[in-house]
Amino acid sequence: MTKVVAANWKMHHGPKAARQFFQRFRPEVDSRAVRILFFPPDLSLAASIGAVEGSAGSGAPVEFGVQNLHWEASGAFTGETSAEIARDAGATLALVGHSERRHVFGETDEETGRKVAAAVRAGLVPVVCVGERLEERRAGRLREVLARQLGAVAEALPAASGADAAGFIVAYEPVWAIGTGETATPGDAADAHAIVRDVLRDAVGDGAETVPVLYGGSVGPRNAAALMSAPGVDGVLVGGASLDPASFAEIVEAACQAAAH
Ligand code: PGA
């Protein structure tokens, strides 16, 4: 299966830094083996797209998305961006339900569902983030948490026109591994991904088989190859290690090797 490698820049890299990144980002890859996705801050989206379009022979094609969106198409929602506006600005994907949205900004499962539906409505591919907190894992509640988070997404999907299971991506990101330097072992990741796939089958039926399931949480050049070789891991969502073009290129190259096996 084609591997998916996604960069979540969070609140880093303004337009100038984004342009500099793409001047230096030169992975050596077979673009049929890997999909490369970038989620820059909204204000850096145009500069990022422009930098990629303007740099001849920069290697693999890349796709862009936003890190968050509002579920309404437009309206009096100061400070928010809709899926339609993101699409108009050149995004083709949207991260939804990232753990920082859920746990720092208090986003609920229901809101995550509405955002997924909004993304699908506007023709964006939602990259839905799910994952358990440490206390939930310790209490043996991993499956329950994933089922609840993915269930809310599945419930929202039929309401969105043109919803289709193949049109979304899931990122499994254990909250305790994000930005902490603690990574799930490839075995832990494989176990959790098997649960995600199982829960997806219950939630969306046969279409579940084609949904790429990425792993995220302290992925870097040292552990990317092992994680992407774990059963059921279709790619990675990378935060900190995606900010440096050389380190992110190494992860993309690791994905190509994993895809070849
Ligand atoms: P990290 O972030 O790679 O810095 O742990 C991952 C994420 O939040 O998506």
py3Dmol code that shows the C-alpha trace and the ligand (Angstrom):
import py3Dmol

protein = """\
ATOM      1  CA  MET A   1       0.000   0.000   0.000  1.00  0.00           C
ATOM      2  CA  THR A   2       1.143   3.562  -0.654  1.00  0.00           C
ATOM      3  CA  LYS A   3       2.506   5.036   2.576  1.00  0.00           C
ATOM      4  CA  VAL A   4       1.246   8.411   3.768  1.00  0.00           C
ATOM      5  CA  VAL A   5       3.629  10.805   5.512  1.00  0.00           C
ATOM      6  CA  ALA A   6       2.036  13.900   7.005  1.00  0.00           C
ATOM      7  CA  ALA A   7       3.641  16.987   8.539  1.00  0.00           C
ATOM      8  CA  ASN A   8       1.666  18.821  11.220  1.00  0.00           C
ATOM      9  CA  TRP A   9       3.504  22.096  11.715  1.00  0.00           C
ATOM     10  CA  LYS A  10       1.150  23.211  14.498  1.00  0.00           C
ATOM     11  CA  MET A  11       1.805  26.896  15.356  1.00  0.00           C
ATOM     12  CA  HIS A  12       5.247  26.991  13.725  1.00  0.00           C
ATOM     13  CA  HIS A  13       6.646  28.323  10.438  1.00  0.00           C
ATOM     14  CA  GLY A  14       5.198  31.597   9.231  1.00  0.00           C
ATOM     15  CA  PRO A  15       5.189  32.328   5.469  1.00  0.00           C
ATOM     16  CA  LYS A  16       8.897  33.205   5.372  1.00  0.00           C
ATOM     17  CA  ALA A  17       9.998  30.065   7.234  1.00  0.00           C
ATOM     18  CA  ALA A  18       7.615  27.979   5.107  1.00  0.00           C
ATOM     19  CA  ARG A  19       9.220  29.265   1.901  1.00  0.00           C
ATOM     20  CA  GLN A  20      12.669  28.504   3.299  1.00  0.00           C
ATOM     21  CA  PHE A  21      11.534  25.007   4.243  1.00  0.00           C
ATOM     22  CA  PHE A  22      10.426  24.206   0.690  1.00  0.00           C
ATOM     23  CA  GLN A  23      13.653  25.561  -0.777  1.00  0.00           C
ATOM     24  CA  ARG A  24      15.478  22.890   1.233  1.00  0.00           C
ATOM     25  CA  PHE A  25      12.994  20.015   1.197  1.00  0.00           C
ATOM     26  CA  ARG A  26      14.347  17.593  -1.391  1.00  0.00           C
ATOM     27  CA  PRO A  27      13.421  14.018  -0.508  1.00  0.00           C
ATOM     28  CA  GLU A  28      14.616  11.313  -2.852  1.00  0.00           C
ATOM     29  CA  VAL A  29      11.460   9.360  -3.357  1.00  0.00           C
ATOM     30  CA  ASP A  30       9.334   7.436  -5.768  1.00  0.00           C
ATOM     31  CA  SER A  31       6.141   9.447  -5.693  1.00  0.00           C
ATOM     32  CA  ARG A  32       4.071   6.332  -6.422  1.00  0.00           C
ATOM     33  CA  ALA A  33       5.221   4.797  -3.146  1.00  0.00           C
ATOM     34  CA  VAL A  34       4.425   7.679  -0.855  1.00  0.00           C
ATOM     35  CA  ARG A  35       1.908  10.508  -0.389  1.00  0.00           C
ATOM     36  CA  ILE A  36       3.319  13.584   1.352  1.00  0.00           C
ATOM     37  CA  LEU A  37       0.886  15.839   3.187  1.00  0.00           C
ATOM     38  CA  PHE A  38       1.585  19.192   4.843  1.00  0.00           C
ATOM     39  CA  PHE A  39      -0.538  20.993   7.418  1.00  0.00           C
ATOM     40  CA  PRO A  40       0.988  24.471   7.789  1.00  0.00           C
ATOM     41  CA  PRO A  41      -0.628  27.253   9.838  1.00  0.00           C
ATOM     42  CA  ASP A  42      -3.476  28.847   7.818  1.00  0.00           C
ATOM     43  CA  LEU A  43      -1.490  32.032   7.221  1.00  0.00           C
ATOM     44  CA  SER A  44       1.372  30.018   5.700  1.00  0.00           C
ATOM     45  CA  LEU A  45      -0.782  27.930   3.361  1.00  0.00           C
ATOM     46  CA  ALA A  46      -0.565  30.237   0.337  1.00  0.00           C
ATOM     47  CA  ALA A  47       3.181  30.776   0.778  1.00  0.00           C
ATOM     48  CA  SER A  48       3.723  27.003   1.081  1.00  0.00           C
ATOM     49  CA  ILE A  49       1.696  26.191  -2.017  1.00  0.00           C
ATOM     50  CA  GLY A  50       3.417  28.998  -3.919  1.00  0.00           C
ATOM     51  CA  ALA A  51       6.858  27.797  -2.846  1.00  0.00           C
ATOM     52  CA  VAL A  52       6.174  24.269  -4.032  1.00  0.00           C
ATOM     53  CA  GLU A  53       4.667  25.398  -7.347  1.00  0.00           C
ATOM     54  CA  GLY A  54       7.569  27.745  -7.929  1.00  0.00           C
ATOM     55  CA  SER A  55      10.358  25.270  -7.302  1.00  0.00           C
ATOM     56  CA  ALA A  56      11.036  23.248 -10.432  1.00  0.00           C
ATOM     57  CA  GLY A  57      12.051  19.654  -9.895  1.00  0.00           C
ATOM     58  CA  SER A  58      11.541  19.659  -6.150  1.00  0.00           C
ATOM     59  CA  GLY A  59      10.822  15.933  -6.139  1.00  0.00           C
ATOM     60  CA  ALA A  60       7.624  14.302  -4.981  1.00  0.00           C
ATOM     61  CA  PRO A  61       4.271  16.046  -5.344  1.00  0.00           C
ATOM     62  CA  VAL A  62       2.840  17.203  -2.059  1.00  0.00           C
ATOM     63  CA  GLU A  63      -0.695  17.874  -0.826  1.00  0.00           C
ATOM     64  CA  PHE A  64      -1.815  20.571   1.599  1.00  0.00           C
ATOM     65  CA  GLY A  65      -4.375  20.809   4.337  1.00  0.00           C
ATOM     66  CA  VAL A  66      -5.494  22.961   7.252  1.00  0.00           C
ATOM     67  CA  GLN A  67      -5.047  22.020  10.904  1.00  0.00           C
ATOM     68  CA  ASN A  68      -8.589  22.837  11.968  1.00  0.00           C
ATOM     69  CA  LEU A  69     -11.851  24.240  10.619  1.00  0.00           C
ATOM     70  CA  HIS A  70     -15.296  25.416  11.649  1.00  0.00           C
ATOM     71  CA  TRP A  71     -18.305  23.307  10.680  1.00  0.00           C
ATOM     72  CA  GLU A  72     -20.356  26.183   9.230  1.00  0.00           C
ATOM     73  CA  ALA A  73     -19.632  27.217   5.635  1.00  0.00           C
ATOM     74  CA  SER A  74     -19.626  30.942   6.498  1.00  0.00           C
ATOM     75  CA  GLY A  75     -21.039  33.348   9.048  1.00  0.00           C
ATOM     76  CA  ALA A  76     -20.346  35.503  12.082  1.00  0.00           C
ATOM     77  CA  PHE A  77     -17.632  33.329  13.666  1.00  0.00           C
ATOM     78  CA  THR A  78     -14.729  35.693  14.275  1.00  0.00           C
ATOM     79  CA  GLY A  79     -11.358  34.017  14.000  1.00  0.00           C
ATOM     80  CA  GLU A  80     -12.631  30.805  12.413  1.00  0.00           C
ATOM     81  CA  THR A  81     -11.985  29.279   8.983  1.00  0.00           C
ATOM     82  CA  SER A  82     -14.517  27.116   7.150  1.00  0.00           C
ATOM     83  CA  ALA A  83     -13.831  24.076   5.017  1.00  0.00           C
ATOM     84  CA  GLU A  84     -15.064  26.034   1.984  1.00  0.00           C
ATOM     85  CA  ILE A  85     -12.593  28.873   2.624  1.00  0.00           C
ATOM     86  CA  ALA A  86      -9.781  26.356   3.161  1.00  0.00           C
ATOM     87  CA  ARG A  87     -10.656  24.690  -0.127  1.00  0.00           C
ATOM     88  CA  ASP A  88     -10.714  28.030  -1.912  1.00  0.00           C
ATOM     89  CA  ALA A  89      -7.243  28.759  -0.471  1.00  0.00           C
ATOM     90  CA  GLY A  90      -5.845  25.569  -1.996  1.00  0.00           C
ATOM     91  CA  ALA A  91      -6.261  22.996   0.775  1.00  0.00           C
ATOM     92  CA  THR A  92      -7.407  19.513  -0.187  1.00  0.00           C
ATOM     93  CA  LEU A  93      -7.301  18.006   3.309  1.00  0.00           C
ATOM     94  CA  ALA A  94      -8.120  18.982   6.893  1.00  0.00           C
ATOM     95  CA  LEU A  95      -6.869  17.647  10.212  1.00  0.00           C
ATOM     96  CA  VAL A  96      -9.837  17.108  12.501  1.00  0.00           C
ATOM     97  CA  GLY A  97      -9.893  16.222  16.185  1.00  0.00           C
ATOM     98  CA  HIS A  98      -6.169  16.542  16.848  1.00  0.00           C
ATOM     99  CA  SER A  99      -5.499  15.828  20.517  1.00  0.00           C
ATOM    100  CA  GLU A 100      -4.509  19.460  21.098  1.00  0.00           C
ATOM    101  CA  ARG A 101      -7.900  20.541  19.751  1.00  0.00           C
ATOM    102  CA  ARG A 102      -9.615  17.993  21.995  1.00  0.00           C
ATOM    103  CA  HIS A 103      -7.584  18.463  25.172  1.00  0.00           C
ATOM    104  CA  VAL A 104      -6.235  22.033  25.018  1.00  0.00           C
ATOM    105  CA  PHE A 105      -9.282  23.637  23.362  1.00  0.00           C
ATOM    106  CA  GLY A 106     -11.919  21.295  24.764  1.00  0.00           C
ATOM    107  CA  GLU A 107     -13.336  20.083  21.453  1.00  0.00           C
ATOM    108  CA  THR A 108     -15.922  17.342  21.909  1.00  0.00           C
ATOM    109  CA  ASP A 109     -16.529  14.172  19.881  1.00  0.00           C
ATOM    110  CA  GLU A 110     -19.722  15.765  18.586  1.00  0.00           C
ATOM    111  CA  GLU A 111     -17.856  18.847  17.350  1.00  0.00           C
ATOM    112  CA  THR A 112     -15.233  16.630  15.742  1.00  0.00           C
ATOM    113  CA  GLY A 113     -18.036  14.819  13.910  1.00  0.00           C
ATOM    114  CA  ARG A 114     -19.505  18.087  12.659  1.00  0.00           C
ATOM    115  CA  LYS A 115     -16.084  19.165  11.386  1.00  0.00           C
ATOM    116  CA  VAL A 116     -15.607  15.878   9.549  1.00  0.00           C
ATOM    117  CA  ALA A 117     -18.990  16.318   7.886  1.00  0.00           C
ATOM    118  CA  ALA A 118     -18.077  19.908   6.958  1.00  0.00           C
ATOM    119  CA  ALA A 119     -14.788  18.796   5.406  1.00  0.00           C
ATOM    120  CA  VAL A 120     -16.514  16.134   3.307  1.00  0.00           C
ATOM    121  CA  ARG A 121     -19.224  18.606   2.276  1.00  0.00           C
ATOM    122  CA  ALA A 122     -16.542  20.976   0.941  1.00  0.00           C
ATOM    123  CA  GLY A 123     -14.609  18.223  -0.825  1.00  0.00           C
ATOM    124  CA  LEU A 124     -11.712  18.103   1.651  1.00  0.00           C
ATOM    125  CA  VAL A 125     -10.307  14.789   2.843  1.00  0.00           C
ATOM    126  CA  PRO A 126     -10.570  14.723   6.647  1.00  0.00           C
ATOM    127  CA  VAL A 127      -7.600  13.314   8.544  1.00  0.00           C
ATOM    128  CA  VAL A 128      -9.313  12.287  11.751  1.00  0.00           C
ATOM    129  CA  CYS A 129      -7.091  12.061  14.819  1.00  0.00           C
ATOM    130  CA  VAL A 130      -7.949   9.654  17.604  1.00  0.00           C
ATOM    131  CA  GLY A 131      -6.043   8.368  20.602  1.00  0.00           C
ATOM    132  CA  GLU A 132      -6.174   7.578  24.289  1.00  0.00           C
ATOM    133  CA  ARG A 133      -4.708   9.362  27.295  1.00  0.00           C
ATOM    134  CA  LEU A 134      -2.256   7.521  29.519  1.00  0.00           C
ATOM    135  CA  GLU A 135      -4.788   6.955  32.307  1.00  0.00           C
ATOM    136  CA  GLU A 136      -7.249   5.508  29.796  1.00  0.00           C
ATOM    137  CA  ARG A 137      -4.625   3.107  28.456  1.00  0.00           C
ATOM    138  CA  ARG A 138      -3.653   2.065  31.976  1.00  0.00           C
ATOM    139  CA  ALA A 139      -7.293   1.459  32.837  1.00  0.00           C
ATOM    140  CA  GLY A 140      -7.631  -0.894  29.831  1.00  0.00           C
ATOM    141  CA  ARG A 141      -9.978   1.507  28.033  1.00  0.00           C
ATOM    142  CA  LEU A 142      -8.118   1.804  24.706  1.00  0.00           C
ATOM    143  CA  ARG A 143     -10.803   0.098  22.586  1.00  0.00           C
ATOM    144  CA  GLU A 144     -13.615   1.960  24.311  1.00  0.00           C
ATOM    145  CA  VAL A 145     -11.979   5.349  23.666  1.00  0.00           C
ATOM    146  CA  LEU A 146     -11.245   4.601  20.013  1.00  0.00           C
ATOM    147  CA  ALA A 147     -14.764   3.250  19.476  1.00  0.00           C
ATOM    148  CA  ARG A 148     -16.273   6.386  20.997  1.00  0.00           C
ATOM    149  CA  GLN A 149     -14.105   8.772  18.957  1.00  0.00           C
ATOM    150  CA  LEU A 150     -14.540   6.926  15.656  1.00  0.00           C
ATOM    151  CA  GLY A 151     -18.225   6.268  16.333  1.00  0.00           C
ATOM    152  CA  ALA A 152     -18.853  10.019  16.492  1.00  0.00           C
ATOM    153  CA  VAL A 153     -17.152  10.403  13.118  1.00  0.00           C
ATOM    154  CA  ALA A 154     -19.157   7.588  11.530  1.00  0.00           C
ATOM    155  CA  GLU A 155     -22.400   9.065  12.830  1.00  0.00           C
ATOM    156  CA  ALA A 156     -21.574  12.401  11.235  1.00  0.00           C
ATOM    157  CA  LEU A 157     -20.575  10.931   7.878  1.00  0.00           C
ATOM    158  CA  PRO A 158     -23.955   9.940   6.380  1.00  0.00           C
ATOM    159  CA  ALA A 159     -25.144  13.504   6.931  1.00  0.00           C
ATOM    160  CA  ALA A 160     -22.394  14.788   4.660  1.00  0.00           C
ATOM    161  CA  SER A 161     -23.141  14.650   0.962  1.00  0.00           C
ATOM    162  CA  GLY A 162     -20.878  12.344  -0.986  1.00  0.00           C
ATOM    163  CA  ALA A 163     -19.474  10.781   2.183  1.00  0.00           C
ATOM    164  CA  ASP A 164     -17.465   7.739   1.362  1.00  0.00           C
ATOM    165  CA  ALA A 165     -15.248   5.730   3.652  1.00  0.00           C
ATOM    166  CA  ALA A 166     -12.427   5.851   1.128  1.00  0.00           C
ATOM    167  CA  GLY A 167     -12.452   9.610   1.386  1.00  0.00           C
ATOM    168  CA  PHE A 168     -10.898   9.885   4.789  1.00  0.00           C
ATOM    169  CA  ILE A 169      -7.734   9.093   6.684  1.00  0.00           C
ATOM    170  CA  VAL A 170      -7.370   8.170  10.356  1.00  0.00           C
ATOM    171  CA  ALA A 171      -4.368   9.077  12.499  1.00  0.00           C
ATOM    172  CA  TYR A 172      -3.934   7.061  15.679  1.00  0.00           C
ATOM    173  CA  GLU A 173      -2.016   9.280  18.087  1.00  0.00           C
ATOM    174  CA  PRO A 174      -1.743   8.146  21.704  1.00  0.00           C
ATOM    175  CA  VAL A 175      -1.947  11.396  23.672  1.00  0.00           C
ATOM    176  CA  TRP A 176       0.922  10.349  25.977  1.00  0.00           C
ATOM    177  CA  ALA A 177       3.259  10.045  22.961  1.00  0.00           C
ATOM    178  CA  ILE A 178       2.625  13.471  21.412  1.00  0.00           C
ATOM    179  CA  GLY A 179       5.502  15.893  21.822  1.00  0.00           C
ATOM    180  CA  THR A 180       6.887  13.888  24.731  1.00  0.00           C
ATOM    181  CA  GLY A 181       9.667  11.871  23.094  1.00  0.00           C
ATOM    182  CA  GLU A 182       7.786   8.734  24.285  1.00  0.00           C
ATOM    183  CA  THR A 183       6.838   6.607  21.309  1.00  0.00           C
ATOM    184  CA  ALA A 184       4.633   3.575  21.190  1.00  0.00           C
ATOM    185  CA  THR A 185       6.710   0.527  20.266  1.00  0.00           C
ATOM    186  CA  PRO A 186       6.000  -0.871  16.791  1.00  0.00           C
ATOM    187  CA  GLY A 187       4.174  -3.696  18.627  1.00  0.00           C
ATOM    188  CA  ASP A 188       1.973  -1.250  20.580  1.00  0.00           C
ATOM    189  CA  ALA A 189       1.254   0.630  17.356  1.00  0.00           C
ATOM    190  CA  ALA A 190       0.337  -2.598  15.530  1.00  0.00           C
ATOM    191  CA  ASP A 191      -2.036  -3.609  18.360  1.00  0.00           C
ATOM    192  CA  ALA A 192      -3.733  -0.219  18.426  1.00  0.00           C
ATOM    193  CA  HIS A 193      -4.000  -0.101  14.617  1.00  0.00           C
ATOM    194  CA  ALA A 194      -5.681  -3.508  14.609  1.00  0.00           C
ATOM    195  CA  ILE A 195      -8.266  -2.117  17.057  1.00  0.00           C
ATOM    196  CA  VAL A 196      -8.753   1.013  14.909  1.00  0.00           C
ATOM    197  CA  ARG A 197      -9.355  -1.141  11.813  1.00  0.00           C
ATOM    198  CA  ASP A 198     -11.780  -3.325  13.731  1.00  0.00           C
ATOM    199  CA  VAL A 199     -13.698  -0.359  15.098  1.00  0.00           C
ATOM    200  CA  LEU A 200     -13.748   1.180  11.600  1.00  0.00           C
ATOM    201  CA  ARG A 201     -15.284  -2.012  10.185  1.00  0.00           C
ATOM    202  CA  ASP A 202     -18.083  -1.738  12.734  1.00  0.00           C
ATOM    203  CA  ALA A 203     -18.479   1.956  12.045  1.00  0.00           C
ATOM    204  CA  VAL A 204     -18.288   2.167   8.247  1.00  0.00           C
ATOM    205  CA  GLY A 205     -18.421  -1.423   6.969  1.00  0.00           C
ATOM    206  CA  ASP A 206     -16.384  -2.715   4.025  1.00  0.00           C
ATOM    207  CA  GLY A 207     -15.019   0.706   3.130  1.00  0.00           C
ATOM    208  CA  ALA A 208     -12.885   0.459   6.280  1.00  0.00           C
ATOM    209  CA  GLU A 209     -10.291  -1.645   4.483  1.00  0.00           C
ATOM    210  CA  THR A 210      -9.200   1.220   2.248  1.00  0.00           C
ATOM    211  CA  VAL A 211      -8.898   3.898   4.938  1.00  0.00           C
ATOM    212  CA  PRO A 212      -5.215   4.656   5.571  1.00  0.00           C
ATOM    213  CA  VAL A 213      -4.438   4.522   9.308  1.00  0.00           C
ATOM    214  CA  LEU A 214      -1.401   6.583  10.307  1.00  0.00           C
ATOM    215  CA  TYR A 215       0.568   6.501  13.542  1.00  0.00           C
ATOM    216  CA  GLY A 216       1.552   9.744  15.293  1.00  0.00           C
ATOM    217  CA  GLY A 217       3.395  10.682  18.458  1.00  0.00           C
ATOM    218  CA  SER A 218       7.112  11.520  18.637  1.00  0.00           C
ATOM    219  CA  VAL A 219       7.877  10.034  15.229  1.00  0.00           C
ATOM    220  CA  GLY A 220      11.347  10.966  13.979  1.00  0.00           C
ATOM    221  CA  PRO A 221      14.047   9.772  11.597  1.00  0.00           C
ATOM    222  CA  ARG A 222      15.239   7.168  14.114  1.00  0.00           C
ATOM    223  CA  ASN A 223      11.948   5.325  14.652  1.00  0.00           C
ATOM    224  CA  ALA A 224       9.977   6.036  11.459  1.00  0.00           C
ATOM    225  CA  ALA A 225      11.141   2.984   9.499  1.00  0.00           C
ATOM    226  CA  ALA A 226      10.353   0.530  12.314  1.00  0.00           C
ATOM    227  CA  LEU A 227       6.937   2.077  12.956  1.00  0.00           C
ATOM    228  CA  MET A 228       6.001   2.074   9.275  1.00  0.00           C
ATOM    229  CA  SER A 229       7.008  -1.569   8.966  1.00  0.00           C
ATOM    230  CA  ALA A 230       4.606  -2.559  11.770  1.00  0.00           C
ATOM    231  CA  PRO A 231       1.499  -4.411  10.558  1.00  0.00           C
ATOM    232  CA  GLY A 232      -1.396  -2.099   9.837  1.00  0.00           C
ATOM    233  CA  VAL A 233       0.630   1.117  10.013  1.00  0.00           C
ATOM    234  CA  ASP A 234      -0.011   2.882   6.688  1.00  0.00           C
ATOM    235  CA  GLY A 235       2.071   5.951   7.429  1.00  0.00           C
ATOM    236  CA  VAL A 236       2.903   8.571  10.031  1.00  0.00           C
ATOM    237  CA  LEU A 237       1.727  11.983  11.231  1.00  0.00           C
ATOM    238  CA  VAL A 238       4.755  13.952  12.353  1.00  0.00           C
ATOM    239  CA  GLY A 239       4.860  17.065  14.520  1.00  0.00           C
ATOM    240  CA  GLY A 240       8.227  18.261  15.840  1.00  0.00           C
ATOM    241  CA  ALA A 241      10.389  16.287  13.407  1.00  0.00           C
ATOM    242  CA  SER A 242       8.510  17.716  10.409  1.00  0.00           C
ATOM    243  CA  LEU A 243       9.771  21.246  11.032  1.00  0.00           C
ATOM    244  CA  ASP A 244      13.261  20.554   9.725  1.00  0.00           C
ATOM    245  CA  PRO A 245      13.383  19.777   5.985  1.00  0.00           C
ATOM    246  CA  ALA A 246      16.280  17.322   6.274  1.00  0.00           C
ATOM    247  CA  SER A 247      14.736  15.334   9.118  1.00  0.00           C
ATOM    248  CA  PHE A 248      11.324  15.241   7.433  1.00  0.00           C
ATOM    249  CA  ALA A 249      12.940  14.153   4.142  1.00  0.00           C
ATOM    250  CA  GLU A 250      14.549  11.246   6.008  1.00  0.00           C
ATOM    251  CA  ILE A 251      11.149  10.168   7.307  1.00  0.00           C
ATOM    252  CA  VAL A 252       9.688  10.380   3.798  1.00  0.00           C
ATOM    253  CA  GLU A 253      12.564   8.246   2.482  1.00  0.00           C
ATOM    254  CA  ALA A 254      11.960   5.701   5.276  1.00  0.00           C
ATOM    255  CA  ALA A 255       8.343   5.514   4.118  1.00  0.00           C
ATOM    256  CA  CYS A 256       9.451   4.696   0.581  1.00  0.00           C
ATOM    257  CA  GLN A 257      11.611   1.864   1.861  1.00  0.00           C
ATOM    258  CA  ALA A 258       8.805   0.542   4.060  1.00  0.00           C
ATOM    259  CA  ALA A 259       6.425   0.682   1.066  1.00  0.00           C
ATOM    260  CA  ALA A 260       8.863  -1.390  -0.975  1.00  0.00           C
ATOM    261  CA  HIS A 261       8.751  -4.293   1.527  1.00  0.00           C
TER     262      HIS A 261
END
"""
ligand_1 = """\
9
PGA
P 4.947 15.069 17.642
O 3.465 15.521 17.275
O 5.494 14.322 16.454
O 5.690 16.335 17.914
O 4.843 14.181 18.843
C 2.595 14.683 16.558
C 1.254 15.320 16.400
O 0.821 16.051 17.298
O 0.570 15.150 15.376
"""
view = py3Dmol.view(width=600, height=400)
view.addModel(protein, "pdb")
view.setStyle({"model": 0}, {"cartoon": {"style": "trace"}})
view.addModel(ligand_1, "xyz")
view.setStyle({"model": 1}, {"stick": {}})
view.zoomTo()
view.show()
